[in-house]
Amino acid sequence: MVAIATGQRFAEVWTEKYRWLFPHYLTLGVIGFALAVSYALLGFIGMGVFFVPVLMQRLVVRQYTERTRVSVERLRDAYRVIRASEERFRSLVQNAPGVVAVVDPSGAFHYASAPDLEGEGPIEEGGPCRMADVVHPDDLPRVLSVIAEAATCPQGEMRLELRMRRADGAWREFEAIVSNLLDNEAVGGIVLNAHDVTERKGLEDQLRYEAFHDALTGLPNRVLFTDRLGQAVARAKRSQQGLGVLFLDLDRFKYINDSLGHEVGDDLLREIGRRMPEAARSADTVARFGGDEFVVLVEDIGSVGEAVSVADRILTAIREPVALHGRSHVVTASIGIAFGMGSRDGQDLIKEADAALYRAKARGRARYAIFDDSRDHYPVDRLDLESDLHQALQRDELRVFYQPEMDLQSGRVCGFEALVRWAHPRRGLISPADFIPLAEVSGEIVPIGQWVLEEACRQATAWQGVLGDDPLSMSVNLSAPEFREPDLLIRVAETIERWDLPAGRLRLELTESVLMDDDPALHALLANLKQLGVQMAIDDFGTGYSSLSYLKRMPVDALKIDRSFVADLGRDPRQASIIEAVVRMARALGMVVIAEGIEEREQLSFLTRVGCESGQGFLFARPLAAAAIPEAVRALNRGQLSKAG
């Protein structure tokens, strides 16, 4: 029974468990034989003499038999416990979230708990699975090398990453700990404990991608661009090749965001992010820096002209109409270009391209500008200037100067143009050409514009009766972002009411670029301002893209001829013809013509002769502080042009 229960051979059980009983059974046999002889010779008396020893022997045999039975039961219970433990361990290993394998130093499997890998179940010694069936061919040499190395390090552990194939043929990423248990009699092999990290690896790859790419456009972000720029600079130093940085900013993007919504703005950014790489060279890096700013890294170029070619293609691609909110829109961009050879620093190139972009914006947008050290060194510190501008209003650093406007027919002052200046505490008086573009980009233009409107209306009211009885107009420039503010009409109405200024004496000037957007909301705003009684004028006329069809539909009272046309009078006959044509056109449309930049008496004579109603310029007076205006007006009204400014 013991042999059956334990699975041992009968001879082994006999030798181990019952060899010690043999003498007792031999003695019992001898006693039995003696009892039989005694009975035959002496009868019952002789048999009784031997009965007592025989009985005692029987008791001894019975005692040992009982002990043997108890030992067998204990052995059977111990075997059941061991068997259950083995089954539990096997079940735990086979159902563990990973792979546990035992291999020899050559990589041959002795065991593997991998029912989800190549094969149908756990691999026993001599089973069908080979290392090459499971491990990716590219990883196999490295895995075998690690196993061989682990075999030389008793009780040592090593880590490795590998790919293993599932039964469905899919490759999975694993991290494995390789342990040398060759000296362990219970194992006698090298143990690989591998865990599936495919999902974790995928998440890490995704996080790594997101860390270096823009979530909206999928383009490289600032971090990745800076890294690539650093590598490009290092390559340029070795090869002495040139590289260029293009800094791009979308024109009027804030208007799209504010008027059509941020979702439409995001759609536009995605479209721009798609067009720019197509327009650039395949080797160029196009990245989004943030907001509506993009940068392009142009490598291996011999001159700035190659960077200009890339910029031209990008500007052309962006100008293609794009459908936004069910309507077709034309979007433009401005680009600053910086070029360097060999040992240029990457961050300097970015700053220079940003400075050139600033100048492109100041020149009217929808164009590129190449960094010029003699012209762009000042705006390189745009961040400092922008930070100072943000606090300029709170620090009372802005000033309004007033340039008189003359009635060219009567020779008397008929109005003023309010011009803002920035009295910077360190840089001195800064021209609006140097900070207004920055204010438009940063969003500071709206509060600055409102402050100028308040000051101009307050001053116009203060001058009533002081400068004579003539109704003097006050012109205030409004930028494109200001015209797109939804509360502009309300703010204008409240301002003129607050300062008790007749609406007809306020003239709001807008640039031609505002008219390029055929927006019904803009038409309605201009019509409402006109209904309020405010005059409207187109500033710098002739430098933009306005057409007769726009002029006919817009409720505009005056055209201001740009100073560039006036400056060439007497030197370029074509300019005189253009001004005459503008005056005739304005009369046909019922508009007044105002000439800017009059600096010579010959210019004044020509403008008066062709019928230009009003003008302003240094010939009459420079922009003056409010305190100097009364004396200047008196001098101008007496015809003393040289003493006015």
C-alpha positions as CSV (number, residue, x, y, z in Angstrom):
1,M,0.0,0.0,0.0
2,V,2.8,2.4,0.9
3,A,4.5,1.6,-2.5
4,I,1.2,2.3,-4.3
5,A,0.6,5.6,-2.4
6,T,4.1,6.9,-2.8
7,G,4.9,5.5,-6.2
8,Q,8.1,3.8,-5.0
9,R,9.2,0.3,-6.0
10,F,8.2,-2.5,-3.6
11,A,11.8,-3.5,-2.8
12,E,12.6,0.1,-1.9
13,V,9.6,0.4,0.4
14,W,10.5,-3.0,2.0
15,T,14.1,-2.0,2.6
16,E,13.3,1.4,4.0
17,K,10.2,0.6,6.1
18,Y,10.0,-3.1,7.0
19,R,13.5,-4.6,7.1
20,W,13.6,-4.1,10.8
21,L,10.5,-6.4,11.3
22,F,12.2,-9.5,9.7
23,P,13.8,-10.7,12.9
24,H,10.5,-10.5,14.7
25,Y,8.7,-12.5,12.1
26,L,11.5,-15.1,12.1
27,T,11.3,-15.4,15.9
28,L,7.6,-15.8,15.7
29,G,8.0,-18.6,13.2
30,V,10.5,-20.4,15.4
31,I,8.2,-20.1,18.4
32,G,5.3,-21.4,16.4
33,F,7.3,-24.4,15.4
34,A,8.4,-24.9,19.0
35,L,4.8,-24.8,20.1
36,A,3.9,-27.4,17.6
37,V,6.7,-29.7,18.7
38,S,5.8,-29.2,22.4
39,Y,2.2,-30.0,21.7
40,A,3.2,-33.2,20.0
41,L,5.5,-34.3,22.7
42,L,4.1,-33.0,25.9
43,G,0.5,-32.1,25.1
44,F,-1.2,-29.1,26.4
45,I,1.1,-28.7,29.4
46,G,4.1,-28.2,27.3
47,M,2.3,-25.8,24.9
48,G,1.2,-23.7,27.9
49,V,4.8,-23.3,28.9
50,F,5.5,-21.5,25.6
51,F,2.2,-19.6,25.3
52,V,3.1,-16.6,27.5
53,P,6.3,-15.7,25.4
54,V,4.3,-16.2,22.2
55,L,1.6,-13.8,23.4
56,M,4.1,-11.2,24.3
57,Q,5.7,-11.5,20.9
58,R,2.3,-11.0,19.3
59,L,1.8,-7.9,21.2
60,V,5.1,-6.5,20.1
61,V,4.4,-7.3,16.5
62,R,1.0,-5.7,16.7
63,Q,2.5,-2.5,18.2
64,Y,5.0,-2.2,15.4
65,T,2.3,-2.9,12.8
66,E,0.2,0.0,14.2
67,R,3.3,2.3,14.1
68,T,3.8,1.3,10.5
69,R,0.2,2.2,9.6
70,V,0.5,5.6,11.2
71,S,3.8,6.3,9.3
72,V,2.1,5.4,6.0
73,E,-0.8,7.8,6.7
74,R,1.6,10.6,7.6
75,L,3.6,10.0,4.4
76,R,0.4,10.0,2.3
77,D,-0.7,13.3,3.9
78,A,2.7,14.9,3.3
79,Y,2.6,13.8,-0.3
80,R,-0.8,15.4,-0.8
81,V,0.5,18.6,0.7
82,I,3.6,18.6,-1.5
83,R,1.4,17.8,-4.6
84,A,-1.0,20.6,-3.8
85,S,1.9,23.1,-3.3
86,E,3.4,22.1,-6.6
87,E,0.1,22.5,-8.3
88,R,-0.5,25.9,-6.7
89,F,3.0,27.1,-7.7
90,R,2.5,25.9,-11.2
91,S,-0.8,27.6,-11.5
92,L,0.6,30.8,-10.1
93,V,3.5,30.8,-12.5
94,Q,1.4,29.9,-15.5
95,N,-1.2,32.6,-14.8
96,A,1.2,35.3,-13.7
97,P,1.1,38.6,-15.7
98,G,4.3,37.9,-17.6
99,V,6.6,35.1,-18.6
100,V,8.7,32.9,-16.4
101,A,11.2,30.8,-18.3
102,V,14.0,28.5,-17.4
103,V,16.8,28.1,-20.0
104,D,20.2,26.6,-20.1
105,P,23.3,28.7,-20.8
106,S,22.9,28.1,-24.6
107,G,19.4,29.5,-24.5
108,A,17.5,26.3,-24.9
109,F,14.1,26.2,-23.0
110,H,13.6,23.9,-20.1
111,Y,10.4,25.5,-19.1
112,A,8.3,28.6,-20.0
113,S,5.0,29.7,-18.5
114,A,3.9,31.6,-21.6
115,P,0.5,30.4,-23.0
116,D,0.1,33.7,-24.8
117,L,3.4,33.4,-26.6
118,E,4.3,31.3,-29.6
119,G,3.1,27.8,-28.6
120,E,-0.1,26.4,-27.1
121,G,0.9,26.2,-23.5
122,P,3.7,25.9,-20.9
123,I,6.9,24.6,-22.4
124,E,8.3,21.6,-20.6
125,E,11.8,20.3,-21.1
126,G,12.1,18.8,-24.6
127,G,9.0,20.9,-25.7
128,P,8.5,22.3,-29.2
129,C,9.4,26.0,-28.5
130,R,12.8,27.4,-29.4
131,M,14.2,30.8,-28.5
132,A,14.2,31.8,-32.1
133,D,10.4,31.1,-32.3
134,V,9.7,33.6,-29.6
135,V,12.4,36.4,-29.6
136,H,12.5,39.0,-32.4
137,P,15.4,38.2,-34.8
138,D,16.9,41.7,-34.2
139,D,17.0,41.0,-30.4
140,L,18.0,37.4,-30.5
141,P,21.8,37.8,-30.6
142,R,21.7,40.3,-27.7
143,V,19.4,38.1,-25.6
144,L,21.7,35.0,-26.1
145,S,24.7,37.2,-25.2
146,V,23.1,38.3,-21.9
147,I,22.1,34.7,-21.1
148,A,25.6,33.5,-21.7
149,E,27.0,36.3,-19.6
150,A,24.6,35.6,-16.8
151,A,25.8,32.0,-16.8
152,T,29.2,33.2,-15.7
153,C,27.9,35.2,-12.8
154,P,26.5,32.8,-10.1
155,Q,23.6,34.2,-8.1
156,G,23.8,37.3,-10.4
157,E,21.0,39.3,-12.0
158,M,20.9,41.2,-15.3
159,R,18.2,43.2,-17.0
160,L,17.4,43.5,-20.7
161,E,14.6,44.7,-23.0
162,L,13.4,42.4,-25.8
163,R,10.5,41.8,-28.2
164,M,8.7,38.5,-28.1
165,R,6.0,37.2,-30.4
166,R,2.5,36.2,-29.3
167,A,0.6,33.3,-30.6
168,D,-1.3,35.6,-32.9
169,G,1.9,36.8,-34.5
170,A,2.0,40.2,-32.8
171,W,5.3,41.4,-31.4
172,R,5.2,42.7,-27.8
173,E,7.7,44.7,-25.8
174,F,9.1,43.0,-22.6
175,E,11.4,43.9,-19.8
176,A,13.2,40.8,-18.3
177,I,15.3,40.0,-15.3
178,V,17.8,37.3,-15.9
179,S,18.9,35.3,-12.8
180,N,21.5,32.6,-12.6
181,L,20.1,29.7,-10.6
182,L,22.2,27.0,-12.1
183,D,23.5,26.0,-8.6
184,N,20.0,25.7,-7.3
185,E,19.1,22.0,-7.4
186,A,15.4,22.7,-7.6
187,V,15.8,24.9,-10.7
188,G,19.2,24.1,-12.3
189,G,19.0,26.7,-15.0
190,I,18.9,30.4,-15.8
191,V,15.5,32.1,-15.0
192,L,14.0,34.8,-17.2
193,N,11.3,36.8,-15.5
194,A,9.7,39.0,-18.2
195,H,6.9,41.5,-18.0
196,D,4.9,42.9,-20.9
197,V,5.6,46.6,-21.1
198,T,4.1,47.3,-24.6
199,E,1.4,49.6,-23.3
200,R,3.8,51.5,-21.1
201,K,6.3,51.8,-23.9
202,G,3.5,53.1,-26.2
203,L,2.5,55.7,-23.5
204,E,6.1,56.7,-23.1
205,D,6.5,57.2,-26.8
206,Q,3.3,59.2,-26.9
207,L,4.4,61.4,-24.0
208,R,7.8,61.8,-25.7
209,Y,6.1,62.9,-28.9
210,E,3.8,65.3,-27.2
211,A,6.8,66.8,-25.3
212,F,8.4,67.8,-28.5
213,H,5.5,68.4,-30.9
214,D,2.7,70.9,-31.0
215,A,-0.6,69.3,-30.0
216,L,-2.7,71.4,-32.4
217,T,-0.7,71.3,-35.6
218,G,1.5,68.2,-35.1
219,L,4.6,70.4,-35.9
220,P,7.8,70.4,-33.8
221,N,7.4,72.7,-30.9
222,R,9.8,75.3,-29.5
223,V,11.8,72.7,-27.5
224,L,12.4,70.5,-30.5
225,F,13.1,73.4,-32.8
226,T,15.7,74.8,-30.4
227,D,17.4,71.4,-30.2
228,R,17.5,71.0,-33.9
229,L,18.7,74.6,-34.3
230,G,21.6,73.8,-31.9
231,Q,22.5,70.8,-33.9
232,A,22.3,72.7,-37.2
233,V,24.6,75.4,-35.8
234,A,27.1,72.7,-34.8
235,R,27.0,71.3,-38.3
236,A,27.3,74.7,-39.9
237,K,30.4,75.4,-37.8
238,R,32.0,72.2,-39.1
239,S,31.0,72.6,-42.7
240,Q,31.1,76.5,-42.8
241,Q,27.7,76.4,-44.5
242,G,25.0,79.0,-43.9
243,L,21.7,78.6,-42.2
244,G,18.6,80.8,-41.9
245,V,15.8,81.3,-39.4
246,L,12.4,82.5,-40.6
247,F,10.2,83.9,-37.9
248,L,6.5,84.1,-39.1
249,D,3.5,85.7,-37.5
250,L,0.0,85.7,-38.9
251,D,-1.5,89.1,-39.7
252,R,-4.7,90.0,-37.9
253,F,-5.0,86.6,-36.3
254,K,-6.5,88.1,-33.1
255,Y,-9.4,89.4,-35.2
256,I,-10.2,85.9,-36.5
257,N,-10.1,84.5,-33.0
258,D,-12.3,87.3,-31.6
259,S,-14.8,87.5,-34.4
260,L,-15.1,83.9,-35.5
261,G,-14.2,82.1,-32.3
262,H,-11.2,80.1,-31.1
263,E,-12.3,76.9,-32.8
264,V,-12.1,78.6,-36.2
265,G,-8.8,80.1,-35.1
266,D,-7.5,76.6,-34.3
267,D,-8.7,75.4,-37.7
268,L,-6.7,78.2,-39.4
269,L,-3.6,77.3,-37.4
270,R,-3.9,73.7,-38.4
271,E,-4.3,74.7,-42.1
272,I,-1.2,77.0,-41.8
273,G,0.6,74.1,-40.1
274,R,-0.2,71.9,-43.1
275,R,0.7,74.5,-45.8
276,M,4.0,75.6,-44.5
277,P,5.9,72.3,-44.6
278,E,4.6,71.8,-48.2
279,A,5.9,75.2,-49.2
280,A,9.3,74.7,-47.4
281,R,12.0,72.3,-48.5
282,S,11.8,68.8,-47.4
283,A,15.0,69.2,-45.3
284,D,13.7,72.3,-43.5
285,T,12.3,72.2,-40.0
286,V,8.9,74.0,-39.6
287,A,7.8,74.5,-36.0
288,R,5.1,76.3,-34.1
289,F,6.5,78.6,-31.4
290,G,3.2,79.3,-29.8
291,G,0.0,81.3,-30.6
292,D,0.2,82.3,-34.3
293,E,4.0,82.3,-34.4
294,F,5.9,79.8,-36.6
295,V,9.6,79.4,-37.3
296,V,11.4,77.7,-40.1
297,L,15.0,76.4,-40.0
298,V,16.7,76.5,-43.4
299,E,20.0,74.6,-43.5
300,D,22.9,74.3,-45.9
301,I,22.4,77.5,-47.8
302,G,25.0,79.7,-49.4
303,S,23.2,83.0,-49.2
304,V,20.3,84.8,-47.7
305,G,18.6,84.6,-51.1
306,E,17.8,80.9,-50.6
307,A,16.1,81.7,-47.3
308,V,14.2,84.5,-49.1
309,S,13.0,82.0,-51.7
310,V,11.6,79.8,-49.0
311,A,9.9,82.8,-47.4
312,D,8.3,83.8,-50.7
313,R,6.9,80.3,-51.2
314,I,5.5,80.2,-47.7
315,L,3.9,83.7,-48.1
316,T,2.3,82.6,-51.4
317,A,1.0,79.4,-49.9
318,I,-0.6,81.2,-46.9
319,R,-2.2,83.8,-49.1
320,E,-4.3,81.1,-50.8
321,P,-7.9,81.5,-49.8
322,V,-9.0,79.4,-46.8
323,A,-12.6,78.5,-45.9
324,L,-13.4,79.6,-42.4
325,H,-16.9,79.4,-40.8
326,G,-18.4,78.8,-44.2
327,R,-16.8,81.7,-45.9
328,S,-13.6,82.2,-47.9
329,H,-10.9,84.4,-46.3
330,V,-7.6,85.6,-47.4
331,V,-5.0,85.4,-44.6
332,T,-1.6,87.0,-44.8
333,A,1.6,86.7,-42.8
334,S,4.7,88.6,-42.0
335,I,8.2,87.0,-41.9
336,G,11.5,88.1,-40.4
337,I,14.6,86.5,-41.9
338,A,18.0,86.1,-40.1
339,F,21.0,84.5,-41.9
340,G,24.3,83.3,-40.5
341,M,27.4,81.6,-41.6
342,G,29.5,79.2,-39.6
343,S,29.9,80.3,-36.0
344,R,26.6,82.1,-35.5
345,D,24.7,81.4,-32.2
346,G,21.2,79.9,-32.6
347,Q,19.5,82.1,-30.1
348,D,20.9,85.2,-31.7
349,L,19.4,84.1,-35.0
350,I,16.0,83.7,-33.4
351,K,16.2,87.2,-31.9
352,E,17.4,88.7,-35.1
353,A,14.6,87.0,-37.1
354,D,12.1,88.3,-34.5
355,A,13.5,91.8,-34.8
356,A,13.2,91.6,-38.6
357,L,9.6,90.4,-38.2
358,Y,8.9,93.5,-36.1
359,R,10.1,95.7,-38.9
360,A,8.0,93.7,-41.5
361,K,4.9,94.4,-39.4
362,A,5.8,98.1,-39.1
363,R,6.1,98.4,-42.9
364,G,2.6,97.2,-43.5
365,R,2.5,93.4,-43.0
366,A,2.1,90.7,-45.7
367,R,5.8,90.8,-46.5
368,Y,9.2,89.7,-45.3
369,A,12.1,91.7,-43.9
370,I,15.7,90.6,-43.7
371,F,17.6,91.4,-40.5
372,D,19.7,94.5,-40.8
373,D,22.1,95.1,-37.9
374,S,22.1,98.9,-38.6
375,R,18.3,99.1,-38.5
376,D,17.1,96.2,-36.3
377,H,19.4,96.3,-33.3
378,Y,17.0,98.3,-31.2
379,P,13.9,96.0,-31.4
380,V,15.9,92.9,-30.6
381,D,14.9,93.5,-26.9
382,R,11.2,93.3,-27.7
383,L,10.4,91.4,-24.6
384,D,11.7,94.2,-22.4
385,L,9.9,96.8,-24.5
386,E,6.7,94.8,-24.4
387,S,6.9,94.5,-20.6
388,D,7.5,98.2,-20.3
389,L,4.6,99.0,-22.7
390,H,2.2,96.9,-20.6
391,Q,2.9,99.3,-17.7
392,A,3.1,102.5,-19.7
393,L,-0.5,103.6,-19.1
394,Q,-0.3,102.9,-15.4
395,R,3.0,104.8,-15.1
396,D,1.5,107.8,-17.1
397,E,4.3,107.6,-19.7
398,L,2.1,108.1,-22.8
399,R,1.8,111.6,-24.2
400,V,-0.6,113.0,-26.9
401,F,0.8,115.5,-29.3
402,Y,-1.3,117.5,-31.8
403,Q,-0.4,118.4,-35.4
404,P,-2.5,121.2,-36.8
405,E,-4.5,120.6,-40.0
406,M,-4.8,123.6,-42.4
407,D,-7.6,124.6,-44.7
408,L,-5.5,125.1,-47.8
409,Q,-8.1,127.5,-49.4
410,S,-8.5,129.9,-46.5
411,G,-5.1,129.4,-44.9
412,R,-6.6,128.9,-41.4
413,V,-6.3,126.0,-38.9
414,C,-9.3,123.7,-39.4
415,G,-8.4,120.9,-37.0
416,F,-5.8,118.7,-35.4
417,E,-4.6,115.1,-35.5
418,A,-3.9,113.5,-32.2
419,L,-0.6,111.5,-32.2
420,V,0.6,109.4,-29.3
421,R,4.2,109.3,-28.1
422,W,5.8,107.2,-25.4
423,A,8.0,109.0,-23.0
424,H,10.0,106.0,-22.0
425,P,12.0,106.6,-18.7
426,R,15.2,105.2,-20.2
427,R,14.9,105.4,-24.0
428,G,13.3,108.9,-24.1
429,L,10.5,109.8,-26.5
430,I,9.6,106.8,-28.7
431,S,7.8,107.3,-32.0
432,P,4.5,105.4,-32.6
433,A,6.1,103.6,-35.6
434,D,8.4,101.9,-33.0
435,F,5.8,100.7,-30.5
436,I,2.3,100.7,-32.1
437,P,3.0,97.5,-34.1
438,L,4.2,95.9,-30.8
439,A,1.0,97.1,-29.1
440,E,-1.1,95.6,-31.8
441,V,0.6,92.2,-31.5
442,S,0.5,92.2,-27.7
443,G,-3.1,93.4,-27.4
444,E,-2.2,96.7,-25.6
445,I,-3.4,98.7,-28.6
446,V,-7.0,98.7,-27.4
447,P,-6.5,100.3,-24.0
448,I,-3.9,102.7,-25.5
449,G,-6.3,103.7,-28.3
450,Q,-9.1,104.3,-25.8
451,W,-6.8,106.5,-23.7
452,V,-5.8,108.6,-26.7
453,L,-9.5,109.0,-27.7
454,E,-10.3,110.2,-24.2
455,E,-7.4,112.7,-24.2
456,A,-8.2,114.0,-27.6
457,C,-11.9,114.5,-26.9
458,R,-11.1,116.1,-23.6
459,Q,-8.6,118.5,-25.2
460,A,-10.9,119.4,-28.1
461,T,-13.6,120.4,-25.6
462,A,-11.1,122.4,-23.6
463,W,-10.1,124.4,-26.7
464,Q,-13.6,125.4,-27.6
465,G,-13.8,129.2,-27.6
466,V,-10.1,129.4,-26.7
467,L,-8.8,129.0,-30.2
468,G,-11.5,131.1,-31.9
469,D,-15.0,130.5,-33.1
470,D,-14.1,128.1,-36.0
471,P,-15.3,124.5,-35.4
472,L,-12.0,122.7,-35.2
473,S,-12.1,118.9,-35.9
474,M,-10.1,116.4,-33.9
475,S,-8.7,113.3,-35.8
476,V,-7.9,110.1,-34.0
477,N,-6.2,107.1,-35.5
478,L,-7.8,103.7,-34.9
479,S,-5.9,100.5,-35.7
480,A,-7.5,97.5,-37.3
481,P,-7.7,95.6,-33.9
482,E,-9.6,98.5,-32.4
483,F,-12.2,98.5,-35.2
484,R,-12.9,94.9,-34.5
485,E,-13.7,95.5,-30.9
486,P,-17.4,94.8,-30.5
487,D,-18.0,97.7,-28.0
488,L,-16.2,100.3,-30.1
489,L,-19.5,102.1,-31.1
490,I,-20.6,102.3,-27.5
491,R,-17.2,103.5,-26.3
492,V,-17.1,106.3,-28.9
493,A,-20.6,107.4,-28.1
494,E,-19.9,107.5,-24.3
495,T,-16.6,109.3,-24.8
496,I,-18.0,112.2,-26.9
497,E,-21.0,112.5,-24.5
498,R,-18.7,112.5,-21.5
499,W,-16.6,115.4,-22.8
500,D,-19.6,117.2,-24.4
501,L,-17.9,117.1,-27.8
502,P,-20.2,117.4,-30.9
503,A,-19.9,114.2,-32.8
504,G,-19.3,116.0,-36.1
505,R,-16.0,117.4,-34.7
506,L,-14.5,113.9,-34.1
507,R,-12.9,112.2,-37.1
508,L,-11.8,108.6,-36.8
509,E,-9.1,107.5,-39.2
510,L,-8.7,103.9,-40.4
511,T,-6.1,102.4,-42.8
512,E,-6.9,100.8,-46.2
513,S,-6.0,97.4,-44.8
514,V,-9.2,97.5,-42.7
515,L,-11.2,97.8,-45.9
516,M,-9.6,94.7,-47.4
517,D,-11.8,92.5,-45.2
518,D,-15.2,92.6,-46.8
519,D,-16.9,92.0,-43.5
520,P,-20.6,92.9,-43.1
521,A,-20.0,93.6,-39.4
522,L,-17.4,96.3,-40.3
523,H,-19.9,97.8,-42.8
524,A,-22.5,98.0,-40.1
525,L,-20.1,99.5,-37.6
526,L,-19.0,102.3,-40.0
527,A,-22.7,103.0,-40.9
528,N,-23.5,103.3,-37.2
529,L,-20.6,105.6,-36.5
530,K,-21.7,107.7,-39.4
531,Q,-25.2,107.7,-38.1
532,L,-23.8,108.9,-34.7
533,G,-22.4,111.9,-36.6
534,V,-18.7,111.0,-36.4
535,Q,-16.6,111.6,-39.5
536,M,-14.6,108.8,-41.1
537,A,-11.4,109.1,-43.0
538,I,-9.1,106.7,-44.8
539,D,-5.5,107.3,-43.6
540,D,-2.4,106.8,-45.8
541,F,-4.5,106.5,-48.9
542,G,-2.6,105.0,-51.9
543,T,-0.4,102.6,-49.9
544,G,-3.0,99.8,-49.5
545,Y,-5.3,97.8,-51.7
546,S,-8.6,99.6,-51.5
547,S,-10.7,99.7,-54.6
548,L,-13.3,101.9,-56.0
549,S,-16.0,99.4,-55.2
550,Y,-15.0,99.5,-51.5
551,L,-14.9,103.3,-51.5
552,K,-18.3,103.6,-53.0
553,R,-19.8,101.3,-50.4
554,M,-18.0,102.7,-47.3
555,P,-19.5,105.7,-45.5
556,V,-16.2,107.6,-45.7
557,D,-15.9,111.5,-45.5
558,A,-12.3,112.1,-46.3
559,L,-9.2,110.6,-48.0
560,K,-5.7,111.4,-46.6
561,I,-3.1,111.2,-49.3
562,D,0.0,109.5,-48.0
563,R,3.1,111.6,-47.5
564,S,5.1,109.4,-50.0
565,F,3.1,110.9,-52.9
566,V,3.5,114.4,-51.7
567,A,7.2,114.1,-51.1
568,D,7.9,113.4,-54.8
569,L,5.9,116.3,-56.1
570,G,8.1,118.4,-58.4
571,R,10.5,115.4,-59.0
572,D,8.2,112.8,-60.4
573,P,5.5,114.0,-62.8
574,R,3.6,110.7,-62.3
575,Q,3.0,111.6,-58.6
576,A,1.3,114.9,-59.6
577,S,-1.0,113.0,-62.0
578,I,-1.9,110.5,-59.3
579,I,-2.8,113.3,-56.8
580,E,-4.9,115.0,-59.4
581,A,-6.7,111.8,-60.1
582,V,-7.3,111.2,-56.4
583,V,-8.7,114.7,-55.9
584,R,-11.1,114.2,-58.9
585,M,-12.2,110.8,-57.7
586,A,-12.8,112.1,-54.2
587,R,-15.0,114.9,-55.5
588,A,-17.0,112.5,-57.5
589,L,-17.6,110.4,-54.4
590,G,-18.4,113.4,-52.2
591,M,-15.2,113.1,-50.1
592,V,-12.7,115.7,-48.8
593,V,-9.0,115.2,-49.7
594,I,-6.4,115.9,-47.0
595,A,-2.7,115.8,-47.9
596,E,-0.1,114.6,-45.4
597,G,3.6,115.5,-45.2
598,I,3.6,119.0,-46.8
599,E,7.1,120.4,-46.2
600,E,7.7,122.8,-49.1
601,R,5.8,125.8,-50.5
602,E,5.9,124.3,-54.0
603,Q,4.0,121.3,-52.7
604,L,1.5,123.6,-51.0
605,S,1.0,125.6,-54.2
606,F,0.4,122.5,-56.3
607,L,-2.1,121.0,-53.8
608,T,-4.0,124.2,-53.6
609,R,-4.1,124.5,-57.3
610,V,-5.6,121.0,-57.9
611,G,-8.3,121.6,-55.3
612,C,-7.0,119.7,-52.3
613,E,-9.1,121.0,-49.4
614,S,-6.8,120.4,-46.4
615,G,-3.3,119.5,-45.5
616,Q,-0.8,119.1,-42.7
617,G,3.0,118.8,-42.5
618,F,6.2,120.4,-41.1
619,L,5.7,123.4,-43.4
620,F,2.9,124.4,-41.0
621,A,3.9,122.8,-37.7
622,R,5.3,119.7,-36.2
623,P,3.3,117.7,-33.7
624,L,3.1,119.8,-30.6
625,A,2.3,119.4,-26.9
626,A,-1.2,120.7,-26.0
627,A,0.3,123.7,-24.1
628,A,2.0,125.0,-27.3
629,I,-1.1,124.7,-29.5
630,P,-2.8,128.1,-28.8
631,E,0.3,130.1,-29.8
632,A,0.8,128.0,-32.8
633,V,-2.8,128.4,-34.0
634,R,-2.6,132.2,-33.7
635,A,0.6,132.2,-35.7
636,L,-0.7,130.0,-38.4
637,N,-3.9,132.0,-38.7
638,R,-1.8,135.1,-39.3
639,G,0.1,133.2,-42.0
640,Q,3.3,132.9,-40.1
641,L,4.2,129.4,-41.2
642,S,7.9,129.5,-40.1
643,K,7.0,130.4,-36.5
644,A,4.3,127.8,-36.0
645,G,6.4,124.7,-35.3
